[in-house]
Amino acid sequence: EGDGSEIQAALAEWTGQKTVPNVFIGGNHIGGCDKTTALNNEGKLVPLLTQAGAVA
């Protein structure tokens, strides 16, 4: 257990973003809450999830 600083450092290194949520779909970095919400509002989130096999 800890304060999550190691996880935040790893996220920042991998994605340039250390905040959560930090969403990945099919191994691809999507972004945070704002980006994920925008993809949903644009009708692009479900196709990404479907392509990744996360939804049928």
N, C-alpha and C positions, 0 to 999 in steps of 0.2 A: 504494500500500500504506500501511497505517497500523494503528492499534490498534483500529479499529472504533468509536471514540467518536462519529464523525459518524453512523454507522448507528444506534447506540444512542440518540442524541439524537433522531433522526427517528422511531424506533420509539416512544420515550416520548411524543413530541408526538402521533403518530397514534393510539396505542393506550393510553397510560398505563402501558405496560410496556416496559422497555428490555432485558429479558433474552431470551435465545434458548433453546429454540425459541420463535418467535412465529408461530403458525400462522394462515394465512388460507385460506379455502376459498370459491371463487366470489366473491372480492373482499370477503368478510366476515371480520372478525377473530374467530377462535375463542378464542385464548388461548395459554397455554403448554402444557408437557408434561402437567401435572396435569389441566387442562381437557380436552385432547385424549384422554387416557387415560380420563377419566371418561365422555366421550361414547362412546368405543368400548365401555366396560364396560356402558353403558346401551343399547347397540344403536343409537345415534343417529349414529355417525360415518359408516358406510357409506352410509346414505341421503343424508347431506349431500354426500358425495363423488360419489355417483351423480347427484344433482340438479345438481351443478356440472359434470357431464360428465367427471369425473376418473377414474371407473371405469365399466365397463359392467355 
